[in-house]
Structures are given as C-alpha cells and as structure tokens.
Amino acid sequence: MDMVAACRAFVAVSSNGSFTVGAAAARIPQSVASRRIAALEQHFGARLLNRTSRSATLTSFGREMLPSARRLVELAEAMEHEAERAKLRPFRMAIPQICAPLPLARCVAVAREGGLNLDLHSAGPRERAELVRTQEVRAALSAVTPDRASWRVPLGLAATAGPHPTPLYLETLRAGRADRDARRRRVWIQPEDDMPHLRDPLTRLRDALGLQPAQVMVADSLITAVAEVLGSDDLLLASRRQADELGLHWRPIGELELSRGYEIAAGQRADAERVRSLPARAIGACLGAPEDESEER
C-alpha cells in the first residue's frame, strides 16, 4: 500500500465530505479513492469514514487519525517541492579547458534529462584539483595517469603540414650539419598536458635524442601554442580530435605512446556518483576520447 497516496485520498474525501468531490480534488477517479481509503482502513484495522450514498463523514477513529494524515501529506508535498528545487540547483563541476563547446552542450543537455543541472567551470589540471580540495566545485574531471583513468585520450603531434599516414619520429627534429644555424622545429606542450606522466617522458626522449632543451616547450596557454604552430612548422602535443578541431594534421609519436587520463574527483562520494550516472561516452566526447576508450563503469 502507498501510505502517502492513501492518506492523500483520505484527507481529500474527509475535507469535502464526499467521495465524488474529494476524488476530484485529489485528481483521481472515485473508485481509486475508495480503494485507497479501504486499504488504509484495513491496514489500521478500523473504519475511518461512515459512508452513505451522498456523503462521507468521519468516524471517531477517523477524527483521531486525520491530523496525522494531514501532516504526512503536507510533509510529502514539501519533500516533492524540495526535490524539484534540488534538481534545478546548479551542480558546479570543473572541466579541462581543452573541452569543445558542442560536446559540452550535449553533455549538459543529457544531464538535465536526468535531473542534474551542470554548471561547468573550465580550468587547468592543477586548478581543478584545488577547486575540489577547497570545495569551490562539487566535482571535477581530474587529470590522472592512464592506468587509473576511466577515460584515456591518446596523444600525438599536430602540425599544419600533412596529412601523413605514418608516425612522426622526434629524432627527425635533430638538425643536420647543413642546417645547424636554421630554426629548430619545436614541440609545444599545452597547459593541460603539463603533467609529470606526460611532460617527463617527452623531455627524457628529447634529451636521449640530443635535441635542444628549447625544442620541447610548455606553452603559457593553448592559444599561444596553437599560434606558434600556425605560424611555423612547429608541432603541438594534442589528441586527434583536438587537432581536427584546430584544423591541424595529426600523427602518432613514433618513439613512445602518451595518453591523457581522466577520473572523477569529488569531495563527497554522492557527488562523484551523480557524475558517474551520466553516460560515459558523453563525458568521453567532451574530453576527446575515442568511443572505445570510454570504459563501462
């Protein structure tokens, strides 16, 4: 038995003194109101209403129970109201700055269908971690190593020249004797990838190949990095989808495999679970992850 629905029918009928009028006030058929009140009476083991063909009056037991029934109905209505307000309350979440607008908009729309009103805040990887720590956001898509990630985004090198069907080897960036005075091609690391598990393998490879320190650089911003690439033959460390969005040609790195990793971070476990309730592919699309890299969670 639905106790709240039964009490709602009881309150409506007793307040109006009629099953017909009370059922209409409760917006249910008269037969449904009658069944619900009968079930309530059976549950309590006593009659609540005296019934005639034209009216319904409270029994002495019914008069005793009516105030409690009213409180239960009012409490249920208050909870329903609070639930609707909670659904509309913004859920602030930090996301990487590399996320493109269209996938983000689709993710927000999907979240709203599930009753989650996302309020997205773009930030770098370290700032996202700090925002979660200080509880300025309820959750964040945190940068982690690929082995700890729910979403993995393979990285390669993007440039204006191309397309090329083969990987690009960083050893080809070494200057020969004939062009030692020429400008050396550089690999630009955007702020999103300025993390030890991405930056350090690349700089170690640079040193092992005998490249100059300035040939692998961390840019101040994504815009700065892209501007350097557009104005030269430099390279941008990026995902394939990000390269496509920037109008650049993407190639895997020949000597090593690098991937961004992302996981949900939140101060409260319940907040993390709310984000996990979203389709993994919708979040993966925002991050630029291939569809087969979005794990079932």
C-alpha positions, 0 to 999 in steps of 0.5 A: 500500500502507498501510505502517502497516496492513501492518506492523500485520498483520505484527507481529500474525501474527509475535507469535502465530505464526499467521495465524488468531490474529494476524488476530484480534488485529489485528481483521481477517479472515485473508485481509486479513492475508495480503494485507497481509503479501504486499504488504509482502513484495513491496514489500521484495522478500523473504519475511518469514514461512515459512508452513505450514498451522498456523503462521507463523514468521519468516524471517531477513529477517523477524527483521531487519525486525520491530523496525522494524515494531514501532516504526512501529506503536507510533509510529502508535498514539501519533500516533492517541492524540495526535490524539484528545487534540488534538481534545478540547483546548479551542480558546479563541476570543473572541466579541462579547458581543452573541452569543445563547446558542442560536446559540452552542450550535449553533455549538459543537455543529457544531464538535465534529462536526468535531473542534474543541472551542470554548471561547468567551470573550465580550468587547468589540471592543477586548478581543478584539483584545488577547486575540489580540495577547497570545495569551490566545485562539487566535482571535477574531471581530474587529470590522472595517469592512464592506468587509473583513468576511466577515460584515456585520450591518446596523444600525438603531434599536430602540425599544419603540414600533412596529412601523413599516414605514418608516425612522426619520429622526434629524432627527425627534429635533430638538425643536420650539419647543413642546417645547424644555424636554421630554426629548430622545429619545436614541440609545444606542450599545452597547459593541460598536458603539463603533467609529470606522466606526460611532460617527463617522458617527452623531455627524457626522449628529447634529451636521449635524442640530443635535441635542444632543451628549447625544442620541447616547450610548455606553452603559457596557454593553448592559444599561444601554442596553437599560434606558434604552430600556425605560424611555423612548422612547429608541432603541438602535443594534442589528441586527434580530435583536438587537432581536427578541431584546430584544423591541424594534421595529426600523427602518432609519436613514433618513439613512445605512446602518451595518453591523457587520463581522466577520473572523477574527483569529488569531495563527497562520494554522492557527488562523484556518483551523480557524475558517474550516472551520466553516460560515459561516452558523453563525458568521453566526447567532451574530453576527446576520447575515442568511443572505445576508450570510454570504459563501462563503469 
